[in-house]
């Protein structure tokens, strides 16, 4: 029987695994990580590469390792001055990924890797049974659900229609299989993924890209105030009711925002005429002669060949079938918003831990980010002391 099984091998799952292994809380043969992809961080690397993200939004002290300055020290040895950006020393994507790969190699984390989709979780006496869609079964004392946001990508109604009309010319930026870019191109969305993709495509297809967003750019260095990373705000947050916590999280998040340097870059490209910004909302789409005609609320029409949606995920993170079944079988407690009611150690019930969005009511607005993964790893490993 395993000591630990982690559902999900993205940033959160790999960070928790690295902490368990580096702190000798588990060995590779006592740990299993189940993820649909063949390699750790596959989804993260594919998504960030596609949108052309040069630097992370998070600072250089946020990473997979257990030592706070591990990434910065690695950068001094292996990187260059251009591998960190701005006053918060935000790392380049290349350096962050290289450092992450080093942590994965150091811990021999791949020995614990098992490609698969979780189909069912059941409690058996004093341990958990986890079954994949292919029928593989694993038995573990401790289980961590670090599957991140649900896998249902959000599209507006007209987006579903566009996919039906010409599926090979439409994709969400987080789709596994993406449309090949052919100009003219529309990028739909106003957040950081849309911004990065707009910059990348406007350099590849100058004057052929239109970014469509319902609001002007919202400029914030981070997606929530840095005060949420420590006692400044979290002391008060910990004393709130679950309903107040959910309201606070929604208010604290700078949803659909971009950092200042992206705003400046976009302004420069727009001034050059490299792309067009359309602050409007598409209400309908037609497809004829290999082109989409997008009709907006203001009455404008736009003809494009390719449409990319940077519109995030469906809001219900608790929609995974195995989670719904598990909640019913084990009578797990959820708040009014549907999210887990967990203790300080992120334990939902004995020996069942959560991370990422599922830990929001304990970790607050930063729960989904890289620092949220580090905090989750700290609390989960501390629970064993």
N, C-alpha and C positions, 0 to 999 in steps of 0.2 A: 504494500500500500504506500502511496505517496504521502509526503508531509504537506506539500503545497501543489495546488493546481491553479493556474491563472488563465482565465478566459479572456483572450485578447492580447495580441502581440504588437500593439502600437506603442506610442510614446509612454503611455501609462503602464501597460503590462510589462514592457521591457525595463522601465525604471524600477518598478516594484521588484521584478525578478533580480535585477542587478544589485539592489540593496539587500535582498535576502541572501544572495550568494556571497557578496563582499563582506557582509557582517556575520558570515558563517551560521546563518539561521537555517540554511538548507544547502545540500549538495546538488549537483546537476542530476543525479539519479533519484533524488527525493522530490524533484520539482518537474512539473510539466506545464508547458505553455501551449494552449490550443488557439490557433488562428487560421483563418481561411487561406492565407497566403504562404508561399513557400519559404519566405525569408522574414526575419524581424524588420519592422518599420517599412515594409513594402508599400503600403498605402500612403504613408506619410511622404516617402520619397517620390512616388509617382505623382501625387497631387501637387506638391510644391515645385517639382520640376516642370510640370505642364504649364502652370501659371507664370513661371519665370521669376520666382521669388528670390531676390539676391541676398537679402538679410532677414533674419528672424525679427519679429516684433518684440520678443522678450529679451532681457539683458543677458550678458555673458555668464551670470551666476546661476542661470536656469538651464539644466541639462539632465542627463541620465545618471550621472555619477554621484557618489556619496559625499565627496569633498566639495564645498562651495566653490572654490577657485580652480577646480580641476580643468574646466574648459579654457579658462584664461591662461593657465599654466601650459596647457597643451598648445594653445595658440602661440605662445611665446617661443616654444620649441619648434613647432612644425608649420606655423602660419606666417603671415606677413602683417604689416601695419594696416593694410586694407581689409583684413579679415574681421575687423571690429569697426562698428560704425557708431558715431555720435557719443553723447555724454554718458549713455548707459552701457557702452561697449557691447552693442548688439552684434552677435556673431554672424558671419556669412553663412549661408545655407551649406556651402561646401564644407566649411570648417566644422559646423555643428554635426553634420552627417559623418564626417571623418572621425570626429571625437566619439560619437555614438558607436560607430563600428569598432573603435578601439576598446570601449567599455564592454561591448558584446564579445569581443575576442578574449579580453582579459578574464572574463567570467565564464568563458566556454558555454555561454547561454544557448548556443545552437544545439548542444547535446540534449537540451530539455525541450526542444521545439517539436511540435506535432501539428502538421497542416490538417485542418478540418473545421467544419462548422458544427457548433454545439446544437444538439437536437433536444436533449432532455437532461434535467438535473433532478436527482432524488436524494433524500436523506435515508441512509441505511444505518440504523443504530447510532454509533458514534462517529460515522464518517459519511462522506458524500460520494455518490455515484454520478459520473458525468459521461454522457453518451453522445457521440458525434452522429451526423447524418449517415455516415457509412457504417455505423454499427460498432465502432471502437468504443470500449468501455474503460474508464479509469476510476480508481477508488482513491480518495484523498482525505486526509484529516482536515486540512484547511483549504478553503476555496475563496478565490478573489475574482469578482466580476469586474473586469476592466475593459469592457467591450466598446467603450466610448459612446458616441451618439448613435442613434438607430441608423440603419442602413437605407432608410427611405429618403431619397433626395426630393427636395421640394421644387415643384414647377407650378407656375400659375396655370389657370385653365387653358389659356391660349397656347401655352407651351406644350401641353399634352396633345393639343390639336396639331401643332407644328410637327411633333414627332410622328404622328399618324400620317401626315401628309408627305413628309420626306425624312424618314428616320436617319438616313445616312448624312444629312446636312444639319442635324441638331444634336446637341449633347449638353448635359450638365458638366461643369468643370470637374466634378468628382465621379462621373461615370467611369467604369472600368475601360470601356471602349469609347473613344472620343471621335467626333467628326473631324475629318481633315480640313484645315482652314482653306477656304476659297473666298476671295474678296468679291463683292463687299461683304463685310462681317458686322454683325451686331453682338455686343456683349451686354447682357442684361444683369443689372445689379449695381449697387453703389458702395459695397464694402471692400475689404482689403483684397480678397481674391479677384474681384472684378477689376480693381485698380491695377494689380500686377499684370493680369492678362491683357488689359487694354494697353498698357505700356509695351508689353512684349509684342503684341500683334501690330500696334501702330508703327513699330520699328520695322517689322517684316512686311507690312502692307500699308505704307504711308498713304494717307488721305482716303483709305478704304474702310476705316473702322469707325463705328458709332457706338458709344457707350450709352445705354438707356437706363436711367435711374429715376425713381420717383421723388428723390430728394437731392438737394445740393450736398456736396461732400461734407461729411461730419469729421472734423479733424481733432484727433486725440492721440497722444503718444502711445497709450496702451488701451486695451479694451475695457479696463476698469482702473480706478485710481489706485496707485501703489500703496495707499494706506490700507487697502484690503489684504495686503500680504502680511500684516502684523497686528499688534494689539490696538493700534490707533482706531480701527473700525471693528476689528474682529471681537474685541472684548464685549462690546455692546451687542454685536450680532449673536454671540453665543447665548445671550440671555433672552433673545426674542422667541416668540411662539413660531411654530412652523409657517403659519399663514403670513406673519410679519416678515419672516426670513425670505419667503418667496417674493413678496412685494419688494423687499429691499434689493434682492438680487436683480430683479427686472429693472429697477431704477438705477442700479449701480453700473450695469453693463452699458458700454458705449456700442450698442449694436449697429452694425453696418458702418463703422467708422474706419478712418485711415490715418496713419501717422503723418506728421507735417512734411517730411521729405518726399513722400509719395504725392501729396497734394501739390508741392512745388514742381515735381517732375511732370505731373499731368498738366499743370498750368503752362509749363514751358512747351510741351508737345502740342497743346491745344493752340497756343499762340503761333506756333509754326505751321499749324494746319494739318498736323500729322493724324489727328483724329477729331471727331465731332462729339460733343457732349449734348445729349438730349434729355432734359429733365421733364419727364412725361411718363405716361403709363400706357403700355400696349393693351388694347382691349380685344383685338381680333387679328387673325392671320389668314392669308390665302396663299396658295402655291400654284404657280403657272409658269411655263416656259423656263423651268430650272431656277426660279426665283421666288422668294417669299415677299409678300407685300404685308408689312406690319402697319396696322391702323391704330393710331393713338387716341387717347381720350380728348386731346385738344383738336383732333381732326387732321393731324399731319399723317402722311403716308411715307413709308420708308421701304425701299427695295434692297434686299440683301440675298446672298447665296448661302451664308452660314450663320447659324445662331448658337451662341454659347450662353448658358445660364450659370450665373454665379449667385444663386439664390438660396444656398444653404440647405438645411435638412428639414424634414417635417418636424413639427414641434414636440411630438409625443415620443420621448426617449424610452418609454416603458412599453413600447409596442412589440418587442421581440417575443415570439411565441414561448420560448423556453422560460423567459422571465415571468410572463403572465401565468404560466402553469405552476412555476415555482412558488409564486406569491400565494396562489390558491392552496397548494398542497401543504405548505409549511405555515400558512396563516401569517405571512410576513406583514409587518405594519408599514403602512404608507400614509403620507400626509394627504391633505385635501387635493393637492396638486398632482398626486400620483407618485411622487418621488419617495424613496425609502426614508423611513425614520430610523436613524442609526445612532450609535453612541460615539463617544469621543474618539475611539479607536477605529471608527468607520465600520463597526460590526453591526450587521443587520439582525443576525441571531448568532448563536454560538458557532464560532469557526467559519462564518460566512462574512466576508468583507467586500466592500465596494470601492470604486475609484471613479474619477472623471465626473460626468454629469450626475451619476447616481449618488455622489457624495456631496452634492451642492448644499444641502441643508445643514451640513456640518462644516464644510470648508469654505463656503461662501462663493462670491462671484468669480474667484480665480480658480475654482475647482477643475475646470475643463482644460486649463492651460498647462504648460510644461511645469510651472511652479506647483500647480495642483497635483501633478504626478509625484513631485518630490515630497510634498507635504503628506500625501497619501502613503507613500513608501515609509516615511518617518513614523507616522502614526501606527501603521500596520506592524512594522518591525518592533516598535515600542510596546505593542500589545503583548508581545511574547516574553517581555522581561519579567 
